[in-house]
Amino acid sequence: MGVVVAIDGPSGAGKSSTSKAVAIRAGWNYLDTGALYRAVTWLALENKIEAGAQILLALQKSPIRFESDPHDPQIFVGEEQVTQSIRGSSVTENVSRISAMPEIRHELLKIQREIINKAEKGIVVEGRDIATVVAPDAALKIFLTADLDSRTVRREGEIDDKEIDVRASLDSRDLIDSTREISPLVMARDAVEIDSTYLDLSETIDRVWELLRERSLLGLPIVAILGRPNVGKSTLINRFIGRREAIVEDIPGVTRDRVQYECEWGGRRFIVMDTGGWEAKPDGISIAVSAGAEVAMEEADVLAFVVDAQVGALDEDEILVQHLRKAKKPLILIGNKVDGEREESDAHGLWSLGLGEPYFVSALHGRGSGDLLDHIVKELPEVGRAGSADGFRRVALIGRPNVGKSSLLNTLAGTQRSLVDDVAGTTRDPVDELIEFGGSTWRFIDTAGLKKRANQASGTDYYASLRTQSALERAEVAVVVLDASEPITEQDLRVITMVEEAGKAMVIVMNKWDLVDEDRRDQLDKEIDRHLDQVEWAQRVNVAAKTGWHRDRLAPALRTALDSWERRVPTAKLNSFLGALIGATPPPVRAGKAPKIYYATQAGIAPPKFVVFSNAWIEASYRRFIERRLREEFGFAGTPVQVVIRVKERD
């Protein structure tokens, strides 16, 4: 079973159009569970039967079959295709009544899960109880809604019978769906709510796609770096990823296995695959190495063929070119070791390979690597062949030593997952654990305590701090654990700043609350006012990890922080808010001239980033004022918010 995206919501919110479009874009399957209930209703009406047992007997004689192709989804009852028939007014009027029958829901639940389990790459499932009942472990859960007026207008445009009171029908359907005893329409606790009232279809699709990409649920494209031995493939990969990961030595045949590294360029993430040198007539270990390179051709989305431009194209390169052409994939010819203009003029002989324009680079010195990456990014598909993430939300437990991070992990897990000792610094390596609590499964990362700055640490502490920073980069939300029984230290504040600068959602846990007396509580309130005023947006949870006191409060805080971290404000609402804000409190005059703000847009999520366009620079104090008012208007509890001013002249 591949990635499962669950989209719930009331009638007319745009579930079907959005789900089909996302499934087509991702190359996944599509399931309209509402069509299954409509098909059962159609069957009951055709056979003029009312009782649930009779309907089940009719289903045995005429089983439902759903074809999950999002380009042309079709549903059959027995051998009869009823895709259009189930959209009639008589079915619409009776479907809520039939779908409320427990035996019908139980039978269709089995059919739905069978369809979902057969989806190898992924499937987008839409309905009313997908995230809560049908696929509670879905990697992404969406609750798509809109106000009644917007849904009425949309539904009126879809039906031919203009005499139907669409608004009353939707209102009645909402009441039945949300109040039925079995599987009522409710938003799952870990679902993302998307209000499409102010969004058109393309904007709604982009919002879902943005969430899929941010959570790494779309397979990353794979770029295979291929070529003869010692042409500089590993050096080129080190240049792409910006660090020395691939082993490089001035002898041929150093790389033997296929090794993958994650790379990012121009906002696109992808995988670069290092391969062993391919040889036309291999012997010994070279046979397996060359076979591995050929497997890489099959696994990759884009093929990058590297040639040593100083040597030129050899007969072996010609043979490899024939193999590359048979793969029928985007192919980029790279002439490496072109260190200057003289070498570049000599390297134009690579045109003779017949692979189009060669891209000349010096992997060692970086010459031409940026232009090459620009071209690679243009060739990447939206969804690649690399495996996607598992969908569990990633939480990093972070803090200075001996504040109780491992104890908190063990308390949440209900068993000892991480070693605990009174000696500070017991944990050295990040420990990943899947933990189920608060109604969801989370991927917790217990990290080593940060004693001092990484560049001041040495030995074990140095490497532990590097691993902790790496774990923070992988996480979506950081739980910063403080020892409430001790004064807030400079190191505590440094950890909080590190999380904020990393752009992660944050929850501050005041641990060891069982050791806090009334005097310490008064002192702690003063310390919070004095030291944590820069992160007033971060939620605070008081817990006692050893006893488990208030551990149930952590899950709601995490959900709130993640929801804020991924929140997007529609452009229309944002600019309406900004116009009212500027009208009430205009930006301060600078050099005798009042800056004029044109408009604003939300440039990204995770964390939310807003770009405000103005004709002049705006003081930092006013930017902080905009951020504070954004939080008051739209929430954003638990996440940093970035407000950027971009100066431009009005066209």
N, C-alpha and C positions, 0 to 999 in steps of 0.2 A: 504494500500500500504506500502510495506517495503522499505528498503534502495535501492536507485537507483544509479547505477554507470554508467556514460556516458563515452564512449570511442570513440573519433573521430580520424580521420586521413586519409591519402591517401592510395591508394591501395598498398598492399605488405608490409605494415608496421608491420603486425602481429596482427591486431586487432582481427580477428576471433579466432585464436589459444589462444591468451592471454585471451580474454573474456570468452571463454568456460572453460579454465582451472581455472580461478578465480571463476566462477560461481559454478563449481564442488567442488572446495575446500571449498567454503562458504556454499554450500547446497542451492544455490539460483537458480532462473530461468535465462534463457539466451534468448536474442533477437538479431538476425542479421537483421537489417533493410535493408541492401543491398540485402538480399535474397528476401524481399518483392518487391523491385523494379525490381529485376531480374525476379521474377514470373510474374509481370505485363508485362514486356518486352516479356517473353516467350509466354504469352497469346496473345499479339498483333501480334507476328510473326506467331503463329499457326493459327490465324484467318485472317492473312494478312490485318490488319487494321492499319491505321496511325493516324487518328484524335483522340484527347483526348476524345471527347464526345463518339465516338464509343467504345473506350477502356473502358470507365466507364460503358457503357451498357453491354459489355462483362463481366465485373467484377460483375455486378448484377446477371448475369446468372451463373457465376462460381466464387463465392467468395473465397478470399484467407484465408487460415487457417494456422497458425504457431504453432507448438508444441514446447514449450519452455524448454524441458528437455535438459540440456547442454550435457548429455552423448550421446544423439541421436536426435539432433534437426531436425525436418522434416517440409517441407512446402507442402501444398496442394493447387491446383487450382481446385475448385469444388471437385470432388471425386478423381482426379488424383494426385498421389504423384510425385512431380517434383523436389525433392531435388537435384538429380544429373543432370537432364536435363537442369536446369537453369545455369549450369556451362560451357555450350558449348560456342564455339568461336562466334557463331552468336549472342547469347544473350550478350556476353561481348562487342561486337562491337556496339551494339545498346542501351545498358542500359543507358548510359549517356544522349542520346538524349531523350529517353522516360521519364527518371526521371526528366528532366528539365521542363516538362510540368506542369504549375501551378495547373491544375485541378487534375492531378495524384498525385502530392505531397500533396494536400489538402485532398484527399480521403485516402491516405495511412497514413497521420498524425493521422487521427481519429483511424485507426486500431492499429497503434503503441501505442497510449496512452491508448487504451482499454487493450491491452496486459500488459502494464506497471502497470496499476491500479489493475489488477487482481493478481499481484505478492504479496503474503502475507508477506513472509520473506524478499525478496530482489530480485533484477534483475540486470544483467549486460547487458547493451544495447550498441551495436556498430554500427557505421555508419559514416556519414559525417556532420550531422547537429543536433546531439543528444543534445549536451550541449547548443547550441544556439537556437534551435527551438523546438525539440521534448520534451526534459526534461530540461528546463532552470533552474529548481529548484533542479536538481540532487545533492545528498549529496557529491559526488566526481566526478569531471570532469577531464578526462585525454585526452590529445592530443598526440597520439602515432604516431611518425614519424620516418623516416630513410632516408638516402640519396638515390638517384635514383639507384646507382650501387648496393647497398645492396638489395633494393627492387626487382630489376631486377633478381638477382641471386635467391632470394627466390621464386619468381613467376615462373621462368623457371623450378624450381624443382617440381612445383605443376601441370604443364600442360603436356599433352602427345604430343600435336602437336608442334614439334620442329621447324617448318617452320615459326611460328609467330614471328614477331619482338617485343618481350616483352618490351624492353626498350622504343621503339617509342610509343607502346600502352599505357604504364604507363604515359609517358610524355604528351601524348595527353589527357588522362583521367584527369590528374592533372590540365591541363589548363582549360578543360571544367568545372570541379567541382569547381574550385576556382574563375571562372569568370562568372558563370551563375547568372542571376538576382535574382532568387528565391532560398533562402537558400544555399548560396555558402559555400564551405568548408573554414571555418576560425576558428581560435583558440579562444575559449571563453575567456573573460578577466580574469575569475577566475579559469581557467583550469591549470592543472600541465602538462608541456610538458615533455614527456619521449622520448628521442632519442635512438632508439633501434639499431642504426648502429653498435655499439660496444658491444651489449648485445645479448646473446642467449635467447631462449624462457624462460628457467627457471629463468634467471636473470630478465627478463622483468616482469614475473609473481610475483617474489619476491618484485620487486619495487612497483607494484600496491598494493600488500598485506601489505607492510610496511606502505604505506599511509593510507590504511583502518584501520590498527591497531593504528597508531599514532593519527588518528582523532576519535578513539573510535566508528567506524562504524560497527565493528564486535561485536556481542553480547558477553558479558563477561560470562565465565562459572560460574555456581552457585554450591557451595558446601554447602549442608545442614548438620548442626550439630544436630544430633538426639540422643535421649536417655531418660532414666527415669528422674524424677525430682531430682535435687540436686546432679548430678554426675559431675558438673563442666563445663557445656557447655559454659556458658557465660564467665567464667574465661579463658577458652581456646581461645575463640574468642578475648578477650582483649589481650591475649598473641600474637595471630596472627597479629592483626592490630597495635600493639605497643602502644596502649593508652587505657585508661579506658573509654570505650563508653557503653558497655553492663552493665546493673545494676547487681551487685553481692551482695548477702547477704547470711548469713549462715542459711537460712531456705529454705525448698523446695517450688517450685512454684512461684518464683519471676518473671521469664520471662513467658509471656502468649501469646504475639503476635509474628508473624514472622517478624523479623527485619533483614535488610540486611546492610552489611558493606563492603566497598571496601578494598581489601588487595592486596599487591604486594610482590612477593617472586621470586628471581632468574630471574628477568626481566619479569615475567608473572603477569598480573593483573587478579584478579578474585573476585567474590562476595562470602562472607561467610554469611550464613543465620542462625541466631539464632532462635531456636524454643522453644516452651514451653515443659515441661516434658511430655512424652507420658506415659499413664497409660492403662493397659489392661482392667480394669473395672472402668472407670471414672464415677464420679457423680458431679452434680452441674456444676460449671464453668470448671471443668476438662474435661467435654465432648467436649466443644468448643476448649479447648487448645489441646487436643489429636487429634481432627479433623484437626486443623491447622497444626500439625506435619505431618499428613498424606498427606495434600495438599502440604507441602514442599517436600515430597518424589516425587510427580508428577512434581513439578516445577524445581527440581535440576538436575544437570548433574552428580554430584558425591555425594554419601551418606557417611557421616562420623558418625559411630555409637560409641557413648561414653559410657563406662561402668566404674563404680567406682571400681577400681582394689582392693581396701581395703575391699570392701564388697563382690566382686566376682559376677559371673553371677547368677541372680535370675530367677524364673519361668517367671516373666514379660518380662525379656530380651529375653527368648526363644520365647515368643509369638511375640515380636517385630521383631526378626530375621526372622520369617516366612513372615511377611509383607515386610521386606526389600528385601528378595529374590524374591518376586513376582514383585518388581519394575524393576528387570533385568537391573540394572545400576551398574557402578563401585562402590564397597563397601569397605570401610576401617574401620577396627576394632581398636578402640583406648582405651587402658587401662589407665585411668587418676588416679591421686593421687599416682603415683609411685615416691616417693621422693628419693629413694636410691636403692642400690643393693639388700638389704634384701627384700624390698617390690617387687622388680622386680622378684625375685625367687618365691615369693608367687603368683605373678600375672599370671604365665604361665598356670594356670587353665582355662584361657579364651580361650585356644585352643579348649576347649570342645564345644564352640558355633558353631564350624564348618565353620567359616568365614575366615580361613587361618591365616596367621601370625598376631598377635596383635602388635600394636605399642604402646610402653609404654612411657608415658609422665607425667610430673608434670606441669600442667597448671599454678599453683601458682608460682613455682620457675623457670620454663622455661626448665627444664631437658627434653631432647629428642624432643623439639618442632621443632628444625631445621631439624632433620632427617624426622620428620613427614611431614613438609611442603615440603621437597624435594619429598617425595612419592606422596603427593597430587598433586603437579605440574605435575608429570609424568602421572597422570591419567586424567588430564584436556583435554577436546577436544579443537580443535583450535577455534571453534566458539561455544559459549554457548547460553543458553536460555534467558539470561538477555536482556533487551531492549537496543538498540544501541542509540548513540547520534543523534541529529536532523541534523547534518551536517553543521550548521551555524558556521562560524568562530568566535571564542571567543576573544573579545577585552576588555582589562582592562584599564580604565582611572585612572591614578595614579599620585600622586604628593602631595606636601605639601598643607595645607589648604589655601583656598581663591585664588587659581591660576586660577579658572574658569573651573574646570572639569565639574561641573553640567551645567554650561552655554553652554559649548561646546556640551554636550550631547543633550540639548534642541535644540540647533541650528541645529545639524545634523538630529534630529527627526522632526524638523519643528513645534514642539509643546512643551509645558512645561511637560516633563516627570519627571524631578527631581527638587526638591525644591531649589530655589536660593535665597540667602540673602547676604547682605554686611558683615554680621557677619561671621568670620572665623569658620569653623567646623560645618557648617549646616548639611552636610551629615554625618550620623553615621553608617548606615548599607549599605553594597553593594546592588546596585539596578540593576537588570538584565532587559534589554530592547532589544527587536528585532527592529532594525532600518533599513529601506531601504534607501540607498543612494549610489551614485556612480555606479548604475547598479547592486548592490548586496544587499542581506539581511545579516546583521551582528548582532551578539549577544554582545551588549555592557554591560559592568559591571562598573557602576559608584561607586567609592570607597570613603571611608572617607579619608580626608587629613591626612598625617603622620606628626605629630608634633615632635616627638622624638623617640628614640629607644623604642621598646616594653617593654624591661625589666626596663626602667626608667619611663615609663608612669604609670598612675594609674587610677582607676575608669573607666569612660566611654572611655577615650582615649586609655586605655590599651586594652579593648575589641574591640574597633573600629580598632586598629592597627592589632590585630590578624585576624579580619575578612578581612581586606585589604590584608594581606599576604595570606590568604586562597583563596581569589578571584584571586590573581596573580597566584597561583598554578593552578587554573582551566583554566586560560586564555592561549591563544596561542601567542598573541602579546600584548605588553603593550604600550599604548600611554602615555608617560611621559609628563605631562603638566607643563611648566615653565611660570612664569610671566615675560615677556620680558621687562616690564617697571621698574622692580626692579633688583638689582644685584643678580647674581646666588649665592645661599646660600649653606652652608654645608649640610643642610637637602636635598636640591635638588640633590646634588651629592650622598648623601646616598641612595636616592630613585633610582637613576640611577644604582648605584652599586648593589642594591637589585635585580633589574630586570636582570642585567647581570649575577649575581650569580645564579639566578633561571633558567637561560638558555632560556629565552624567546626572541622572536623577539621584536624589539623595534623601535618606531618612537618617536622622540622628537618634541613636539609641542610648539612653542614659541607663547604663547597667549598674548592677549591685545596689539597687534601690532599697533592698532590705537592710543595708548598712547606713542609710541616710537618716539621721535624726532631725529634729525640728530646727536646731541651730544650723546644721549643715544645709538644710533646705533653704533657709533664708539667705545664707551665703551663696548658694548655687544660683538662686534667682538673680542676685547682683552680678555674678560672673557671666550669666547668660546675657543679661542686658548689656554688659560691658564688652564681651568678646564675640558674641554671636549675632550682633546687630546686622552684619553684612549678609547673613544667610537666614534672615527672618522667614523666608519662604520655605525653608526646610522644616518638615514635620518632625516633632520630637515625641518619642515613645519611651516611657519609663518602664523598665523591666527588671526582674531579678532572675538571671539566667539559671542560677543553681536551684531555685525553687519552682521556676516556670511561671512566676507571677506576671500577669499581663502579656504573656507571649502571644495571646490571641489578637492583640492590638496591632501586631506588626504587619500581618497580611493586608488589612485594609489600607494601612499607610503606604505599603509598597504599591498597591493597585492605584491609589490616588496619584502617587508620584509618577508612575509609568504612564498613566492616562494623561497627565499634564505634559509629560516629556514628549508624547506623540501627538499632542493636540494641534490642530490647524484651524485658524480663524478664517472664514470666507472673506475674500478681498472686499466685497461690498460692505460687510459688517465692520471690517477693520477701518475702512476709510470713513464710514459714517461716524464711528467712534472718534477717529482722529480729528475730523472736522469739528465736532462738538468740543473736543478737548482744546484745540487751538483757538476756537472762538471764545472760550471761557478764560483760557490762560495762554496767551501767545508767547512764543519764544522770546527770550531777553534780547534787547538791542545790543548789537556788537559793532563797535567802531562807528557809532552813529547811524547804523542801518539795521532795520529789523529783518532777520532772515525770513524767507517765505518758504513754507513747506508745501510741496505739490501734492504728494500722495505717498502711500506706504504699501508694502506688500510683505507677505510672509515668505521668506526665501527658503525655509527648510524647517524640518522637525528634528527631534532627538539631538540636541535640544531645540526648542523653538527659536528661530532667528528672524528678526524683522528688519527690513531695510526701509529707511525713511528718506525720500528724495527731497532735496532742498536746494535753493539757489546759493546758499552760503553755509559756512560751518556753524554748527550749533553747539553751545556749551555742554560740557559733560554733565553738569547739574540738571539741565533740561532733559538730557537723554535718560538720566536716572528717574526723572519725574515721569517721563513717558512709560518707562518700564513699570514703575509703581502703579500707575493708572491702568496699564494693561493687565496687571495682576488683579487689581480690584474689579475690573470689568469682566475678564475672561477666566480668572482662576489662576492656573499654573502653579498650584501648590506642589512643592517638592521637586521643582526643576529650575535650573538656571535659565534665564531668558536673555538673549542677546539682542540689543538694539544698535543698529549700525546706521550712521548718517552717510548718505552718498550725495555729494555736491554735483549738480549738473545744471546747465543752462536750459531753460525752456526752449524746445525746438520751435 
